[in-house]
Amino acid sequence: MRIGRWIPCLVGLVLAAGIGFVVHDDESIAKAEPQPAPIVAPRVLMLSGHPGSTQTQLMVASAGTNDTPKAIATLDHIPEAVVKGALLPGGNAALVIADTIPSRELSWAASLMIIEKGQPPRKLVEGVYHASRPLVTADGRVFVQRGKAGKNLSVDGHHLAMRVDDLSIDEVDLATGSTRSILSWKGYETHLAASIEHEIIVYRVGPQGADLVAIHADTRQLRVVVPSWPPMARDFSVDEPARAIVVQQLGEGPVRQWVVERIDVDTGKRQVLATSPHLDLVPYAFPDGSVLVNPADRRGPRRLGASHGIQGLDGPGVMWLRATSEDRAWMTGTWAIPGSLPVGIVVRASDGKVVTVPRVEGHRVEILGLAGGAW
């Protein structure tokens, strides 16, 4: 009888102990599971302003936080100006091109300005190409597209659609604003595509078509990389491991599609990487040689030739990368969702993880690059 009375109690204790052990064990396992570490992204410098305003602010922002971006300086320009820029190596000075000269035709109405900590914006040169960006080399040399409007040509009294201008690629002395031309040419447009070692890669469009040339920054010696192709190239970036340029171009042939090409700057060899009926492929070469594209299916950006994709973005949109950090660990740019203003982003090169930059509500944004310690 005594044993009988104790059996239920013993069973209850054993079950209770077992249940308690199982719960404790599950919690231990849960606690042992590794949690993804938060991404600590570097700060960025960006241009921000209301669309249509006569002022744009240079701001510093901490990606991946909710901290309000801090205004550093204010740029004055004409209404509806396009404002773009780049950073000097180290990220402690910004170079900005903005339309500053009132004109009926804005082709050469922009100026190059420099902004340094504690100093107001300082104008360096005028007559810079509208909506262009300065090209900054790895050793801090600065080049811009400049020109003067040519005469309106006519045939039998009818004006031609395109005007031939006097064009130049100029190196700018940041201390004095003086310039040195490395290329003078007559045509429709010259575009600073990239710099690779001592050469400046320039895309040219004129009455005879388009080509891609390389100019030695010191000797001004010019060599042709691509002698002829359709005059619709855009979105250039450098594939450093391959000594190549990645670019979006209008394809040749009966079916006119947009193509992403990799072009060897030594041989001119062209390789097609992707095609789309849309012009927003917006390619960008990652430091490892993989290439970002925005495919035609609009399901988000992809990396061609990479084991990791792009992580941290939801829904359709277009990623537009524009700068890589000096240590090749990060890229910066914008993420645009149809119907809304773009937001700034920072992308980790190793795995494609994305963090967003806090926005200023109602402002357009142009990401210049990663901020240096001076800011």
Secondary structure, DSSP 8 states (H G I E B T S, - for coil): -HHHHHHHHHHHHHHHHHHHHHHHHHHHHHHHS---------EEEEEEE-TT-SEEEEEEEETTS----EEEEEEE--TT--EEEEE-TTS-EEEEEEE-S--SS-TT-EEEEEEETTS--EEEEEEE-TT---EE-TTS-EEEEEEE-----EETTEE-SS--EEEEEEEE-TTT--EEEEEEEEESEEEEEEEETTEEEEEEEETTEEEEEEEETTT--EEEEEEEE-S--EEEEEETTTTEEEEEEE--SSS--EEEEEEETTT--EEEEEEESSS----EE-TTS-EEE--TT-S--EEET-SS--BS--SS-EEEEEEE-TTSSEEEEEEE-TTS--EEEEEETTT-BEEE----TT-EEEEEEE--TT-
